Amino acid sequence: MAEKYARPRFWAPLLLGMVVATSAATALPLTPFRYEAQAQRHCPGDTVVWIDFRNEIYYLKRQRHYGQGSTGSFVCQKEARAGGFRRSVLGVR
């Protein structure tokens, strides 16, 4: 009689599959700005950087490519790092 009221065990693999699917890493959204002042107002306590979407790197203000290029935007440094962009070590003045 114990078998008649036993819980089915088929739900355990489904539950594990759902946990694995929901634990996948997702990139945080960036808030790109056309002008540096707009980005600074968005994140007053953070450094504004210029990101290059094509190369997936960001430049600091003292670097040569800061604010240059048509494939970039101004964003907060914390957002750029969280979005997977890496810092450029080239072009430091």
PDB file of N, CA, C and O in Angstrom:
ATOM      1  N   MET A   1       0.805  -1.185   0.000  1.00  0.00           N
ATOM      2  CA  MET A   1       0.000   0.000   0.000  1.00  0.00           C
ATOM      3  C   MET A   1       0.858   1.263   0.000  1.00  0.00           C
ATOM      4  O   MET A   1       0.396   2.319  -0.432  1.00  0.00           O
ATOM      5  N   ALA A   2       2.053   1.173   0.461  1.00  0.00           N
ATOM      6  CA  ALA A   2       2.938   2.329   0.483  1.00  0.00           C
ATOM      7  C   ALA A   2       3.289   2.775  -0.923  1.00  0.00           C
ATOM      8  O   ALA A   2       3.502   3.965  -1.151  1.00  0.00           O
ATOM      9  N   GLU A   3       3.354   1.858  -1.865  1.00  0.00           N
ATOM     10  CA  GLU A   3       3.661   2.212  -3.251  1.00  0.00           C
ATOM     11  C   GLU A   3       2.513   2.977  -3.905  1.00  0.00           C
ATOM     12  O   GLU A   3       2.749   3.809  -4.780  1.00  0.00           O
ATOM     13  N   LYS A   4       1.324   2.717  -3.507  1.00  0.00           N
ATOM     14  CA  LYS A   4       0.169   3.377  -4.099  1.00  0.00           C
ATOM     15  C   LYS A   4       0.191   4.875  -3.820  1.00  0.00           C
ATOM     16  O   LYS A   4      -0.236   5.657  -4.670  1.00  0.00           O
ATOM     17  N   TYR A   5       0.674   5.297  -2.657  1.00  0.00           N
ATOM     18  CA  TYR A   5       0.678   6.700  -2.279  1.00  0.00           C
ATOM     19  C   TYR A   5       2.063   7.348  -2.360  1.00  0.00           C
ATOM     20  O   TYR A   5       2.258   8.473  -1.902  1.00  0.00           O
ATOM     21  N   ALA A   6       3.001   6.637  -2.935  1.00  0.00           N
ATOM     22  CA  ALA A   6       4.363   7.191  -3.048  1.00  0.00           C
ATOM     23  C   ALA A   6       4.380   8.298  -4.098  1.00  0.00           C
ATOM     24  O   ALA A   6       3.668   8.230  -5.100  1.00  0.00           O
ATOM     25  N   ARG A   7       5.200   9.313  -3.855  1.00  0.00           N
ATOM     26  CA  ARG A   7       5.326  10.434  -4.794  1.00  0.00           C
ATOM     27  C   ARG A   7       6.145   9.995  -6.000  1.00  0.00           C
ATOM     28  O   ARG A   7       7.132   9.276  -5.846  1.00  0.00           O
ATOM     29  N   PRO A   8       5.759  10.408  -7.172  1.00  0.00           N
ATOM     30  CA  PRO A   8       6.591  10.105  -8.340  1.00  0.00           C
ATOM     31  C   PRO A   8       7.899  10.893  -8.275  1.00  0.00           C
ATOM     32  O   PRO A   8       7.923  12.010  -7.759  1.00  0.00           O
ATOM     33  N   ARG A   9       8.972  10.323  -8.789  1.00  0.00           N
ATOM     34  CA  ARG A   9      10.283  10.946  -8.702  1.00  0.00           C
ATOM     35  C   ARG A   9      10.716  11.596 -10.024  1.00  0.00           C
ATOM     36  O   ARG A   9      11.880  11.967 -10.167  1.00  0.00           O
ATOM     37  N   PHE A  10       9.827  11.734 -10.961  1.00  0.00           N
ATOM     38  CA  PHE A  10      10.203  12.297 -12.252  1.00  0.00           C
ATOM     39  C   PHE A  10      10.409  13.805 -12.200  1.00  0.00           C
ATOM     40  O   PHE A  10      10.997  14.357 -13.130  1.00  0.00           O
ATOM     41  N   TRP A  11       9.958  14.493 -11.169  1.00  0.00           N
ATOM     42  CA  TRP A  11      10.070  15.950 -11.089  1.00  0.00           C
ATOM     43  C   TRP A  11      11.474  16.413 -10.741  1.00  0.00           C
ATOM     44  O   TRP A  11      11.817  17.556 -11.041  1.00  0.00           O
ATOM     45  N   ALA A  12      12.300  15.584 -10.125  1.00  0.00           N
ATOM     46  CA  ALA A  12      13.648  15.999  -9.712  1.00  0.00           C
ATOM     47  C   ALA A  12      14.527  16.415 -10.893  1.00  0.00           C
ATOM     48  O   ALA A  12      15.157  17.470 -10.807  1.00  0.00           O
ATOM     49  N   PRO A  13      14.610  15.652 -11.994  1.00  0.00           N
ATOM     50  CA  PRO A  13      15.433  16.117 -13.126  1.00  0.00           C
ATOM     51  C   PRO A  13      14.895  17.395 -13.754  1.00  0.00           C
ATOM     52  O   PRO A  13      15.669  18.226 -14.230  1.00  0.00           O
ATOM     53  N   LEU A  14      13.583  17.557 -13.758  1.00  0.00           N
ATOM     54  CA  LEU A  14      13.015  18.780 -14.317  1.00  0.00           C
ATOM     55  C   LEU A  14      13.391  19.989 -13.476  1.00  0.00           C
ATOM     56  O   LEU A  14      13.716  21.048 -14.013  1.00  0.00           O
ATOM     57  N   LEU A  15      13.346  19.834 -12.178  1.00  0.00           N
ATOM     58  CA  LEU A  15      13.711  20.929 -11.282  1.00  0.00           C
ATOM     59  C   LEU A  15      15.177  21.295 -11.449  1.00  0.00           C
ATOM     60  O   LEU A  15      15.512  22.479 -11.480  1.00  0.00           O
ATOM     61  N   LEU A  16      16.046  20.324 -11.555  1.00  0.00           N
ATOM     62  CA  LEU A  16      17.460  20.604 -11.756  1.00  0.00           C
ATOM     63  C   LEU A  16      17.701  21.292 -13.093  1.00  0.00           C
ATOM     64  O   LEU A  16      18.543  22.184 -13.186  1.00  0.00           O
ATOM     65  N   GLY A  17      16.983  20.894 -14.110  1.00  0.00           N
ATOM     66  CA  GLY A  17      17.117  21.537 -15.413  1.00  0.00           C
ATOM     67  C   GLY A  17      16.707  22.989 -15.374  1.00  0.00           C
ATOM     68  O   GLY A  17      17.316  23.825 -16.042  1.00  0.00           O
ATOM     69  N   MET A  18      15.685  23.301 -14.601  1.00  0.00           N
ATOM     70  CA  MET A  18      15.236  24.688 -14.496  1.00  0.00           C
ATOM     71  C   MET A  18      16.250  25.527 -13.736  1.00  0.00           C
ATOM     72  O   MET A  18      16.470  26.687 -14.082  1.00  0.00           O
ATOM     73  N   VAL A  19      16.859  24.973 -12.725  1.00  0.00           N
ATOM     74  CA  VAL A  19      17.846  25.711 -11.950  1.00  0.00           C
ATOM     75  C   VAL A  19      19.061  26.021 -12.806  1.00  0.00           C
ATOM     76  O   VAL A  19      19.588  27.131 -12.747  1.00  0.00           O
ATOM     77  N   VAL A  20      19.510  25.072 -13.592  1.00  0.00           N
ATOM     78  CA  VAL A  20      20.660  25.291 -14.462  1.00  0.00           C
ATOM     79  C   VAL A  20      20.334  26.332 -15.523  1.00  0.00           C
ATOM     80  O   VAL A  20      21.179  27.166 -15.844  1.00  0.00           O
ATOM     81  N   ALA A  21      19.132  26.299 -16.069  1.00  0.00           N
ATOM     82  CA  ALA A  21      18.765  27.245 -17.115  1.00  0.00           C
ATOM     83  C   ALA A  21      18.669  28.669 -16.575  1.00  0.00           C
ATOM     84  O   ALA A  21      19.013  29.617 -17.280  1.00  0.00           O
ATOM     85  N   THR A  22      18.215  28.830 -15.353  1.00  0.00           N
ATOM     86  CA  THR A  22      18.063  30.179 -14.819  1.00  0.00           C
ATOM     87  C   THR A  22      19.361  30.723 -14.244  1.00  0.00           C
ATOM     88  O   THR A  22      19.459  31.922 -13.980  1.00  0.00           O
ATOM     89  N   SER A  23      20.357  29.872 -14.046  1.00  0.00           N
ATOM     90  CA  SER A  23      21.599  30.363 -13.468  1.00  0.00           C
ATOM     91  C   SER A  23      22.611  30.793 -14.535  1.00  0.00           C
ATOM     92  O   SER A  23      23.759  31.088 -14.203  1.00  0.00           O
ATOM     93  N   ALA A  24      22.211  30.834 -15.790  1.00  0.00           N
ATOM     94  CA  ALA A  24      23.111  31.270 -16.857  1.00  0.00           C
ATOM     95  C   ALA A  24      23.444  32.747 -16.682  1.00  0.00           C
ATOM     96  O   ALA A  24      22.579  33.542 -16.312  1.00  0.00           O
ATOM     97  N   ALA A  25      24.685  33.113 -16.945  1.00  0.00           N
ATOM     98  CA  ALA A  25      25.127  34.498 -16.788  1.00  0.00           C
ATOM     99  C   ALA A  25      24.557  35.372 -17.899  1.00  0.00           C
ATOM    100  O   ALA A  25      24.498  34.968 -19.061  1.00  0.00           O
ATOM    101  N   THR A  26      24.143  36.566 -17.522  1.00  0.00           N
ATOM    102  CA  THR A  26      23.647  37.521 -18.500  1.00  0.00           C
ATOM    103  C   THR A  26      24.415  38.821 -18.329  1.00  0.00           C
ATOM    104  O   THR A  26      24.786  39.198 -17.217  1.00  0.00           O
ATOM    105  N   ALA A  27      24.643  39.490 -19.426  1.00  0.00           N
ATOM    106  CA  ALA A  27      25.363  40.764 -19.396  1.00  0.00           C
ATOM    107  C   ALA A  27      24.429  41.869 -18.909  1.00  0.00           C
ATOM    108  O   ALA A  27      23.241  41.891 -19.231  1.00  0.00           O
ATOM    109  N   LEU A  28      24.978  42.754 -18.152  1.00  0.00           N
ATOM    110  CA  LEU A  28      24.202  43.893 -17.690  1.00  0.00           C
ATOM    111  C   LEU A  28      24.091  44.921 -18.806  1.00  0.00           C
ATOM    112  O   LEU A  28      25.036  45.099 -19.575  1.00  0.00           O
ATOM    113  N   PRO A  29      22.966  45.592 -18.905  1.00  0.00           N
ATOM    114  CA  PRO A  29      22.805  46.573 -19.977  1.00  0.00           C
ATOM    115  C   PRO A  29      23.645  47.824 -19.739  1.00  0.00           C
ATOM    116  O   PRO A  29      23.813  48.278 -18.607  1.00  0.00           O
ATOM    117  N   LEU A  30      24.158  48.358 -20.817  1.00  0.00           N
ATOM    118  CA  LEU A  30      24.906  49.613 -20.777  1.00  0.00           C
ATOM    119  C   LEU A  30      23.958  50.772 -21.044  1.00  0.00           C
ATOM    120  O   LEU A  30      22.943  50.610 -21.721  1.00  0.00           O
ATOM    121  N   THR A  31      24.293  51.933 -20.512  1.00  0.00           N
ATOM    122  CA  THR A  31      23.551  53.147 -20.815  1.00  0.00           C
ATOM    123  C   THR A  31      24.502  54.075 -21.556  1.00  0.00           C
ATOM    124  O   THR A  31      25.193  54.878 -20.929  1.00  0.00           O
ATOM    125  N   PRO A  32      24.548  53.977 -22.886  1.00  0.00           N
ATOM    126  CA  PRO A  32      25.479  54.811 -23.646  1.00  0.00           C
ATOM    127  C   PRO A  32      24.964  56.235 -23.810  1.00  0.00           C
ATOM    128  O   PRO A  32      23.763  56.474 -23.926  1.00  0.00           O
ATOM    129  N   PHE A  33      25.909  57.172 -23.816  1.00  0.00           N
ATOM    130  CA  PHE A  33      25.575  58.584 -23.981  1.00  0.00           C
ATOM    131  C   PHE A  33      26.425  59.181 -25.096  1.00  0.00           C
ATOM    132  O   PHE A  33      27.554  58.754 -25.341  1.00  0.00           O
ATOM    133  N   ARG A  34      25.859  60.167 -25.758  1.00  0.00           N
ATOM    134  CA  ARG A  34      26.574  60.827 -26.842  1.00  0.00           C
ATOM    135  C   ARG A  34      27.590  61.827 -26.315  1.00  0.00           C
ATOM    136  O   ARG A  34      28.647  62.025 -26.915  1.00  0.00           O
ATOM    137  N   TYR A  35      27.267  62.458 -25.187  1.00  0.00           N
ATOM    138  CA  TYR A  35      28.134  63.482 -24.618  1.00  0.00           C
ATOM    139  C   TYR A  35      28.627  63.074 -23.237  1.00  0.00           C
ATOM    140  O   TYR A  35      27.927  62.392 -22.488  1.00  0.00           O
ATOM    141  N   GLU A  36      29.830  63.497 -22.918  1.00  0.00           N
ATOM    142  CA  GLU A  36      30.463  63.160 -21.649  1.00  0.00           C
ATOM    143  C   GLU A  36      29.674  63.705 -20.459  1.00  0.00           C
ATOM    144  O   GLU A  36      29.556  63.027 -19.438  1.00  0.00           O
ATOM    145  N   ALA A  37      29.141  64.902 -20.574  1.00  0.00           N
ATOM    146  CA  ALA A  37      28.388  65.518 -19.478  1.00  0.00           C
ATOM    147  C   ALA A  37      27.128  64.719 -19.148  1.00  0.00           C
ATOM    148  O   ALA A  37      26.746  64.627 -17.982  1.00  0.00           O
ATOM    149  N   GLN A  38      26.485  64.147 -20.149  1.00  0.00           N
ATOM    150  CA  GLN A  38      25.309  63.321 -19.907  1.00  0.00           C
ATOM    151  C   GLN A  38      25.671  62.087 -19.090  1.00  0.00           C
ATOM    152  O   GLN A  38      24.959  61.716 -18.156  1.00  0.00           O
ATOM    153  N   ALA A  39      26.772  61.463 -19.447  1.00  0.00           N
ATOM    154  CA  ALA A  39      27.211  60.273 -18.722  1.00  0.00           C
ATOM    155  C   ALA A  39      27.600  60.624 -17.293  1.00  0.00           C
ATOM    156  O   ALA A  39      27.330  59.853 -16.372  1.00  0.00           O
ATOM    157  N   GLN A  40      28.228  61.770 -17.099  1.00  0.00           N
ATOM    158  CA  GLN A  40      28.634  62.182 -15.754  1.00  0.00           C
ATOM    159  C   GLN A  40      27.424  62.453 -14.874  1.00  0.00           C
ATOM    160  O   GLN A  40      27.460  62.166 -13.678  1.00  0.00           O
ATOM    161  N   ARG A  41      26.355  62.998 -15.439  1.00  0.00           N
ATOM    162  CA  ARG A  41      25.124  63.201 -14.670  1.00  0.00           C
ATOM    163  C   ARG A  41      24.471  61.862 -14.306  1.00  0.00           C
ATOM    164  O   ARG A  41      23.849  61.734 -13.252  1.00  0.00           O
ATOM    165  N   HIS A  42      24.617  60.870 -15.187  1.00  0.00           N
ATOM    166  CA  HIS A  42      24.029  59.543 -14.943  1.00  0.00           C
ATOM    167  C   HIS A  42      24.738  58.815 -13.808  1.00  0.00           C
ATOM    168  O   HIS A  42      24.100  58.118 -13.019  1.00  0.00           O
ATOM    169  N   CYS A  43      26.054  58.974 -13.725  1.00  0.00           N
ATOM    170  CA  CYS A  43      26.835  58.296 -12.681  1.00  0.00           C
ATOM    171  C   CYS A  43      27.791  59.298 -12.035  1.00  0.00           C
ATOM    172  O   CYS A  43      28.978  59.314 -12.362  1.00  0.00           O
ATOM    173  N   PRO A  44      27.293  60.128 -11.129  1.00  0.00           N
ATOM    174  CA  PRO A  44      28.130  61.179 -10.545  1.00  0.00           C
ATOM    175  C   PRO A  44      29.293  60.661  -9.702  1.00  0.00           C
ATOM    176  O   PRO A  44      30.296  61.362  -9.567  1.00  0.00           O
ATOM    177  N   GLY A  45      29.197  59.470  -9.135  1.00  0.00           N
ATOM    178  CA  GLY A  45      30.264  58.955  -8.295  1.00  0.00           C
ATOM    179  C   GLY A  45      31.215  58.015  -9.008  1.00  0.00           C
ATOM    180  O   GLY A  45      32.060  57.388  -8.370  1.00  0.00           O
ATOM    181  N   ASP A  46      31.089  57.908 -10.320  1.00  0.00           N
ATOM    182  CA  ASP A  46      31.889  56.962 -11.096  1.00  0.00           C
ATOM    183  C   ASP A  46      32.667  57.705 -12.177  1.00  0.00           C
ATOM    184  O   ASP A  46      32.366  58.857 -12.489  1.00  0.00           O
ATOM    185  N   THR A  47      33.653  57.049 -12.735  1.00  0.00           N
ATOM    186  CA  THR A  47      34.458  57.615 -13.817  1.00  0.00           C
ATOM    187  C   THR A  47      33.768  57.374 -15.146  1.00  0.00           C
ATOM    188  O   THR A  47      33.258  56.283 -15.401  1.00  0.00           O
ATOM    189  N   VAL A  48      33.752  58.391 -15.991  1.00  0.00           N
ATOM    190  CA  VAL A  48      33.192  58.248 -17.332  1.00  0.00           C
ATOM    191  C   VAL A  48      34.295  57.759 -18.258  1.00  0.00           C
ATOM    192  O   VAL A  48      35.410  58.282 -18.239  1.00  0.00           O
ATOM    193  N   VAL A  49      33.983  56.759 -19.061  1.00  0.00           N
ATOM    194  CA  VAL A  49      34.941  56.193 -20.012  1.00  0.00           C
ATOM    195  C   VAL A  49      34.318  56.183 -21.403  1.00  0.00           C
ATOM    196  O   VAL A  49      33.102  56.299 -21.556  1.00  0.00           O
ATOM    197  N   TRP A  50      35.166  56.044 -22.406  1.00  0.00           N
ATOM    198  CA  TRP A  50      34.722  55.924 -23.798  1.00  0.00           C
ATOM    199  C   TRP A  50      34.856  54.459 -24.178  1.00  0.00           C
ATOM    200  O   TRP A  50      35.955  53.907 -24.123  1.00  0.00           O
ATOM    201  N   ILE A  51      33.755  53.817 -24.565  1.00  0.00           N
ATOM    202  CA  ILE A  51      33.844  52.417 -24.961  1.00  0.00           C
ATOM    203  C   ILE A  51      33.825  52.310 -26.471  1.00  0.00           C
ATOM    204  O   ILE A  51      33.130  53.055 -27.161  1.00  0.00           O
ATOM    205  N   ASP A  52      34.596  51.374 -26.958  1.00  0.00           N
ATOM    206  CA  ASP A  52      34.643  51.048 -28.378  1.00  0.00           C
ATOM    207  C   ASP A  52      33.918  49.718 -28.544  1.00  0.00           C
ATOM    208  O   ASP A  52      34.437  48.672 -28.154  1.00  0.00           O
ATOM    209  N   PHE A  53      32.715  49.757 -29.124  1.00  0.00           N
ATOM    210  CA  PHE A  53      31.903  48.553 -29.262  1.00  0.00           C
ATOM    211  C   PHE A  53      32.561  47.514 -30.170  1.00  0.00           C
ATOM    212  O   PHE A  53      32.422  46.313 -29.941  1.00  0.00           O
ATOM    213  N   ARG A  54      33.260  47.963 -31.172  1.00  0.00           N
ATOM    214  CA  ARG A  54      33.871  47.040 -32.131  1.00  0.00           C
ATOM    215  C   ARG A  54      34.982  46.203 -31.480  1.00  0.00           C
ATOM    216  O   ARG A  54      35.050  44.993 -31.694  1.00  0.00           O
ATOM    217  N   ASN A  55      35.844  46.839 -30.692  1.00  0.00           N
ATOM    218  CA  ASN A  55      36.975  46.137 -30.074  1.00  0.00           C
ATOM    219  C   ASN A  55      36.691  45.664 -28.655  1.00  0.00           C
ATOM    220  O   ASN A  55      37.511  44.963 -28.063  1.00  0.00           O
ATOM    221  N   GLU A  56      35.538  46.039 -28.102  1.00  0.00           N
ATOM    222  CA  GLU A  56      35.127  45.669 -26.755  1.00  0.00           C
ATOM    223  C   GLU A  56      36.144  46.093 -25.691  1.00  0.00           C
ATOM    224  O   GLU A  56      36.484  45.324 -24.792  1.00  0.00           O
ATOM    225  N   ILE A  57      36.618  47.332 -25.817  1.00  0.00           N
ATOM    226  CA  ILE A  57      37.526  47.908 -24.830  1.00  0.00           C
ATOM    227  C   ILE A  57      37.028  49.300 -24.458  1.00  0.00           C
ATOM    228  O   ILE A  57      36.194  49.880 -25.152  1.00  0.00           O
ATOM    229  N   TYR A  58      37.554  49.830 -23.346  1.00  0.00           N
ATOM    230  CA  TYR A  58      37.204  51.196 -22.974  1.00  0.00           C
ATOM    231  C   TYR A  58      38.466  51.988 -22.689  1.00  0.00           C
ATOM    232  O   TYR A  58      39.496  51.444 -22.290  1.00  0.00           O
ATOM    233  N   TYR A  59      38.352  53.302 -22.908  1.00  0.00           N
ATOM    234  CA  TYR A  59      39.470  54.227 -22.739  1.00  0.00           C
ATOM    235  C   TYR A  59      39.161  55.213 -21.623  1.00  0.00           C
ATOM    236  O   TYR A  59      38.027  55.670 -21.476  1.00  0.00           O
ATOM    237  N   LEU A  60      40.167  55.528 -20.851  1.00  0.00           N
ATOM    238  CA  LEU A  60      40.050  56.556 -19.826  1.00  0.00           C
ATOM    239  C   LEU A  60      40.296  57.935 -20.441  1.00  0.00           C
ATOM    240  O   LEU A  60      40.769  58.035 -21.573  1.00  0.00           O
ATOM    241  N   LYS A  61      39.985  58.970 -19.716  1.00  0.00           N
ATOM    242  CA  LYS A  61      40.067  60.331 -20.243  1.00  0.00           C
ATOM    243  C   LYS A  61      41.483  60.719 -20.674  1.00  0.00           C
ATOM    244  O   LYS A  61      41.642  61.489 -21.621  1.00  0.00           O
ATOM    245  N   ARG A  62      42.489  60.212 -20.015  1.00  0.00           N
ATOM    246  CA  ARG A  62      43.866  60.585 -20.350  1.00  0.00           C
ATOM    247  C   ARG A  62      44.441  59.805 -21.535  1.00  0.00           C
ATOM    248  O   ARG A  62      45.588  60.030 -21.923  1.00  0.00           O
ATOM    249  N   GLN A  63      43.662  58.899 -22.108  1.00  0.00           N
ATOM    250  CA  GLN A  63      44.147  58.101 -23.230  1.00  0.00           C
ATOM    251  C   GLN A  63      43.836  58.772 -24.562  1.00  0.00           C
ATOM    252  O   GLN A  63      42.889  59.550 -24.681  1.00  0.00           O
ATOM    253  N   ARG A  64      44.640  58.460 -25.538  1.00  0.00           N
ATOM    254  CA  ARG A  64      44.598  59.135 -26.831  1.00  0.00           C
ATOM    255  C   ARG A  64      43.275  58.929 -27.574  1.00  0.00           C
ATOM    256  O   ARG A  64      42.793  59.860 -28.219  1.00  0.00           O
ATOM    257  N   HIS A  65      42.681  57.751 -27.502  1.00  0.00           N
ATOM    258  CA  HIS A  65      41.461  57.450 -28.264  1.00  0.00           C
ATOM    259  C   HIS A  65      40.177  57.776 -27.513  1.00  0.00           C
ATOM    260  O   HIS A  65      39.092  57.408 -27.964  1.00  0.00           O
ATOM    261  N   TYR A  66      40.280  58.451 -26.388  1.00  0.00           N
ATOM    262  CA  TYR A  66      39.108  58.822 -25.599  1.00  0.00           C
ATOM    263  C   TYR A  66      38.233  59.786 -26.402  1.00  0.00           C
ATOM    264  O   TYR A  66      38.699  60.837 -26.842  1.00  0.00           O
ATOM    265  N   GLY A  67      36.985  59.426 -26.586  1.00  0.00           N
ATOM    266  CA  GLY A  67      36.039  60.283 -27.294  1.00  0.00           C
ATOM    267  C   GLY A  67      36.188  60.275 -28.799  1.00  0.00           C
ATOM    268  O   GLY A  67      35.580  61.107 -29.472  1.00  0.00           O
ATOM    269  N   GLN A  68      36.969  59.372 -29.348  1.00  0.00           N
ATOM    270  CA  GLN A  68      37.186  59.324 -30.800  1.00  0.00           C
ATOM    271  C   GLN A  68      36.604  58.044 -31.386  1.00  0.00           C
ATOM    272  O   GLN A  68      36.547  57.002 -30.733  1.00  0.00           O
ATOM    273  N   GLY A  69      36.184  58.156 -32.614  1.00  0.00           N
ATOM    274  CA  GLY A  69      35.666  56.996 -33.325  1.00  0.00           C
ATOM    275  C   GLY A  69      34.155  57.015 -33.405  1.00  0.00           C
ATOM    276  O   GLY A  69      33.474  57.566 -32.541  1.00  0.00           O
ATOM    277  N   SER A  70      33.648  56.408 -34.451  1.00  0.00           N
ATOM    278  CA  SER A  70      32.204  56.406 -34.663  1.00  0.00           C
ATOM    279  C   SER A  70      31.528  55.186 -34.055  1.00  0.00           C
ATOM    280  O   SER A  70      30.299  55.109 -34.042  1.00  0.00           O
ATOM    281  N   THR A  71      32.302  54.236 -33.552  1.00  0.00           N
ATOM    282  CA  THR A  71      31.701  53.025 -32.988  1.00  0.00           C
ATOM    283  C   THR A  71      31.789  53.016 -31.468  1.00  0.00           C
ATOM    284  O   THR A  71      31.961  51.955 -30.867  1.00  0.00           O
ATOM    285  N   GLY A  72      31.675  54.175 -30.843  1.00  0.00           N
ATOM    286  CA  GLY A  72      31.803  54.238 -29.387  1.00  0.00           C
ATOM    287  C   GLY A  72      30.790  55.146 -28.746  1.00  0.00           C
ATOM    288  O   GLY A  72      29.980  55.789 -29.414  1.00  0.00           O
ATOM    289  N   SER A  73      30.855  55.183 -27.426  1.00  0.00           N
ATOM    290  CA  SER A  73      29.947  55.997 -26.630  1.00  0.00           C
ATOM    291  C   SER A  73      30.549  56.238 -25.259  1.00  0.00           C
ATOM    292  O   SER A  73      31.460  55.526 -24.835  1.00  0.00           O
ATOM    293  N   PHE A  74      30.037  57.240 -24.573  1.00  0.00           N
ATOM    294  CA  PHE A  74      30.435  57.498 -23.194  1.00  0.00           C
ATOM    295  C   PHE A  74      29.550  56.677 -22.270  1.00  0.00           C
ATOM    296  O   PHE A  74      28.329  56.659 -22.432  1.00  0.00           O
ATOM    297  N   VAL A  75      30.157  55.994 -21.297  1.00  0.00           N
ATOM    298  CA  VAL A  75      29.417  55.209 -20.312  1.00  0.00           C
ATOM    299  C   VAL A  75      30.139  55.306 -18.969  1.00  0.00           C
ATOM    300  O   VAL A  75      31.241  55.848 -18.883  1.00  0.00           O
ATOM    301  N   CYS A  76      29.514  54.784 -17.939  1.00  0.00           N
ATOM    302  CA  CYS A  76      30.139  54.705 -16.621  1.00  0.00           C
ATOM    303  C   CYS A  76      31.109  53.527 -16.601  1.00  0.00           C
ATOM    304  O   CYS A  76      30.851  52.494 -17.219  1.00  0.00           O
ATOM    305  N   GLN A  77      32.207  53.680 -15.902  1.00  0.00           N
ATOM    306  CA  GLN A  77      33.232  52.643 -15.883  1.00  0.00           C
ATOM    307  C   GLN A  77      32.709  51.348 -15.267  1.00  0.00           C
ATOM    308  O   GLN A  77      33.033  50.266 -15.756  1.00  0.00           O
ATOM    309  N   LYS A  78      31.918  51.435 -14.219  1.00  0.00           N
ATOM    310  CA  LYS A  78      31.372  50.234 -13.591  1.00  0.00           C
ATOM    311  C   LYS A  78      30.464  49.470 -14.541  1.00  0.00           C
ATOM    312  O   LYS A  78      30.474  48.239 -14.556  1.00  0.00           O
ATOM    313  N   GLU A  79      29.680  50.191 -15.334  1.00  0.00           N
ATOM    314  CA  GLU A  79      28.809  49.533 -16.309  1.00  0.00           C
ATOM    315  C   GLU A  79      29.629  48.874 -17.411  1.00  0.00           C
ATOM    316  O   GLU A  79      29.290  47.786 -17.876  1.00  0.00           O
ATOM    317  N   ALA A  80      30.704  49.530 -17.826  1.00  0.00           N
ATOM    318  CA  ALA A  80      31.553  48.967 -18.870  1.00  0.00           C
ATOM    319  C   ALA A  80      32.205  47.669 -18.394  1.00  0.00           C
ATOM    320  O   ALA A  80      32.252  46.684 -19.131  1.00  0.00           O
ATOM    321  N   ARG A  81      32.702  47.674 -17.171  1.00  0.00           N
ATOM    322  CA  ARG A  81      33.311  46.454 -16.621  1.00  0.00           C
ATOM    323  C   ARG A  81      32.292  45.343 -16.468  1.00  0.00           C
ATOM    324  O   ARG A  81      32.573  44.191 -16.800  1.00  0.00           O
ATOM    325  N   ALA A  82      31.116  45.676 -15.970  1.00  0.00           N
ATOM    326  CA  ALA A  82      30.071  44.672 -15.790  1.00  0.00           C
ATOM    327  C   ALA A  82      29.576  44.130 -17.130  1.00  0.00           C
ATOM    328  O   ALA A  82      29.105  42.996 -17.210  1.00  0.00           O
ATOM    329  N   GLY A  83      29.684  44.936 -18.168  1.00  0.00           N
ATOM    330  CA  GLY A  83      29.265  44.515 -19.494  1.00  0.00           C
ATOM    331  C   GLY A  83      30.305  43.698 -20.237  1.00  0.00           C
ATOM    332  O   GLY A  83      30.066  43.278 -21.369  1.00  0.00           O
ATOM    333  N   GLY A  84      31.457  43.465 -19.618  1.00  0.00           N
ATOM    334  CA  GLY A  84      32.472  42.622 -20.240  1.00  0.00           C
ATOM    335  C   GLY A  84      33.530  43.370 -21.021  1.00  0.00           C
ATOM    336  O   GLY A  84      34.365  42.741 -21.670  1.00  0.00           O
ATOM    337  N   PHE A  85      33.523  44.694 -20.981  1.00  0.00           N
ATOM    338  CA  PHE A  85      34.546  45.475 -21.672  1.00  0.00           C
ATOM    339  C   PHE A  85      35.820  45.505 -20.839  1.00  0.00           C
ATOM    340  O   PHE A  85      35.759  45.501 -19.609  1.00  0.00           O
ATOM    341  N   ARG A  86      36.963  45.534 -21.498  1.00  0.00           N
ATOM    342  CA  ARG A  86      38.237  45.562 -20.790  1.00  0.00           C
ATOM    343  C   ARG A  86      38.930  46.884 -21.044  1.00  0.00           C
ATOM    344  O   ARG A  86      38.669  47.547 -22.048  1.00  0.00           O
ATOM    345  N   ARG A  87      39.809  47.267 -20.141  1.00  0.00           N
ATOM    346  CA  ARG A  87      40.514  48.551 -20.229  1.00  0.00           C
ATOM    347  C   ARG A  87      41.636  48.470 -21.242  1.00  0.00           C
ATOM    348  O   ARG A  87      42.374  47.485 -21.282  1.00  0.00           O
ATOM    349  N   SER A  88      41.766  49.495 -22.054  1.00  0.00           N
ATOM    350  CA  SER A  88      42.874  49.582 -23.003  1.00  0.00           C
ATOM    351  C   SER A  88      44.113  50.086 -22.277  1.00  0.00           C
ATOM    352  O   SER A  88      44.041  51.043 -21.506  1.00  0.00           O
ATOM    353  N   VAL A  89      45.238  49.445 -22.523  1.00  0.00           N
ATOM    354  CA  VAL A  89      46.496  49.892 -21.908  1.00  0.00           C
ATOM    355  C   VAL A  89      47.312  50.710 -22.890  1.00  0.00           C
ATOM    356  O   VAL A  89      48.384  51.202 -22.537  1.00  0.00           O
ATOM    357  N   LEU A  90      46.841  50.864 -24.090  1.00  0.00           N
ATOM    358  CA  LEU A  90      47.552  51.630 -25.109  1.00  0.00           C
ATOM    359  C   LEU A  90      47.091  53.077 -25.141  1.00  0.00           C
ATOM    360  O   LEU A  90      45.955  53.381 -24.778  1.00  0.00           O
ATOM    361  N   GLY A  91      47.953  53.947 -25.564  1.00  0.00           N
ATOM    362  CA  GLY A  91      47.578  55.341 -25.761  1.00  0.00           C
ATOM    363  C   GLY A  91      47.522  56.170 -24.500  1.00  0.00           C
ATOM    364  O   GLY A  91      46.818  57.180 -24.473  1.00  0.00           O
ATOM    365  N   VAL A  92      48.222  55.793 -23.468  1.00  0.00           N
ATOM    366  CA  VAL A  92      48.213  56.568 -22.221  1.00  0.00           C
ATOM    367  C   VAL A  92      49.109  57.786 -22.398  1.00  0.00           C
ATOM    368  O   VAL A  92      50.259  57.662 -22.821  1.00  0.00           O
ATOM    369  N   ARG A  93      48.594  58.936 -22.080  1.00  0.00           N
ATOM    370  CA  ARG A  93      49.372  60.175 -22.200  1.00  0.00           C
ATOM    371  C   ARG A  93      50.202  60.409 -20.996  1.00  0.00           C
ATOM    372  O   ARG A  93      50.921  61.405 -20.925  1.00  0.00           O
TER     373      ARG A  93
END
